[in-house]
Amino acid sequence: MEHTEASDLVRLKVHGVIEDSNTETQIVILRDEQNADVLPIWVGNTEGEAIKRALKGNDPPLPRPMSHDLLRSLTEHLNIKVARVVVTDVKNNTYYATVHLVSDGTERTVDSRPSDAIALALRTNSPIYATQDVLKRRAGGTLDAWLEKFGTKNVRKFEV
């Protein structure tokens, strides 16, 4: 696992999740705190719904916990803190992420799909980052320009 310097990271927030009717998937839209950069990540429908649920606060509760709720519960019970999640790489339009866990003062990283990392970060109120390299290599530009290319101009429609 390669080490990523904090200065190389850009903090992102989940702007929203939209459906891509062309591919029958969902797109998680991340953007930086200055709203200058956007990072769209295509995810499966189930993963997109898990992220939407976390954004809405899990109301109403499900009869059984989702995997991300189970992971949150495990980290809480084992006194493990989710320090941050980082979108670390993109290869052939596939994104990669790591979850940074802290236990007893020791930090460890675990490889993850970005969708799972984001869903867990939202459930644990942990920050989400991407490396500057990932932001440079991703498709897109500003959020307005990217959404216009996608075929919609109403950005507010997707805000959470």
N, C-alpha and C positions, 0 to 999 in steps of 0.2 A: 504494500500500500504506500503510494507516494505521499509525502507530506505537503500540504498546501499552506502557504504563508497567509496570515490573516490580511495582509495588505493586498493580496491578490483576489480577495473575495468582495463581491458586491451583494449587499443585502437586498432581498426581494420580498415582495408581499404577493399573496394570491389576489389577483384583481377579479377573477371570476372563472367560471367554467362554462363553456359553450359547446353545443352539439355541432359536429361536422357531419352534415347529412350526406356529403359526398363519400365519406369513408365509414359511416355508421360508427364513429368513435366520438370521443369528447376531447376538447382542447382546454388544458389548464393554462390560463394566462397569468404569468408572473410579470411584475414590473418593479423597477427600482424605486427607491423612496423619492427621487426627484421626478419620477414619471418620464424619464428620458429614454429608458430602454425597456423593451418588452421581450419576454422569453416565452413563446408558445410551445407547449409540450403536449403532443397527442398521447392520449391514454385510452384504455378500454372503457366501455360503458360502466362496468362495475366499479372500477377505480375512480372514474369521474364522479359517480354517485357518492362514493365514500368521502371524497373531498368536499362535495357540495354539502353533505350531511354535517361534516365538521364545521364548515363555514356557517351553517344555520344553527349550530349548537346542539345537534342530535335530538331535536324535538320532533315527534314524540319518541320516547325510548323504544328500542327494538326489543322483542321478546328474548333474543339471544344476542350477545355482543358480536360485532364485526371483528375481523382480525386485528384491525388497528386499535379498537377499543381494548382487546385482549392484551396487545403489546403495551398500551398505556397503563393498564392495570398491573401488568407484570413489572414494568419499570418502577411504578409507585411502590408496590409491595416489596420489591427487592432493593429499594432505596437507590435506584439508578436514575440519574438525570439525563434527559436528552438535551445536550448542550446546544446542538445545532444540526441542521442537515445541509448538505452541500451538493449541488449539481456539479459534478467534477469533470465530465467529459461528454463529448458527442462524437459518435463514429457511425457513418452511414445512416444518418438521421435517427440514430438510437441514442438516447441520453442515459447517463450513468450517474449514480448518486452515492453518497455515504451518509450514514447516521453516526454522529459523534456522541458517544455515551460516556458519562463520568460516574465512577463508583469509587468510594474511598480515596478520592483525590487522584485517581488514575483515569486517564482518558483513553478510550479505545474507539476504533472506527469499525463499522460494519457496512459492507456493500449492500446496496439496495436499489430497487427500481425507483426512479424519481417519484412516481405516483404514490408508492408506499411511504417513502420518506416524507413527502408533503403531507399526506393524510396523518401521519404520526406527529409531525411538527405542529399541525393545527390542533391536534388533540392535547398536546402537552405544552402549548403556548411557547414553542421553541422557535428561534429565528431560522429563516430559510436564506441560503446564499447560493450564488453561482460563481464560478471562477470567471475572471475577466476573459480568459481564453474561450470559454464556452459562449459568453455573450458576443465575442467577436466573430465566432464561427457559426452562430445560429442564423437561421433565415429570418428575415423581418427587419424592422426598423423601429420607428416610433409606433406607439400603440395605435394612434389614429391611422397612420399610413398602412400598418399591417392589417387592421380591421377593414380598411377600405379595399385592400387587395382581396381579403377574404369574402367581401361582398356585403358588408354592413358598415354603415357610417354612424350608427347610434351607439357610441361608446357607453353612455350612461346605462343603457339597457343591461349591460353585463356586470355592472358594479354590484358588489355585495355590501 
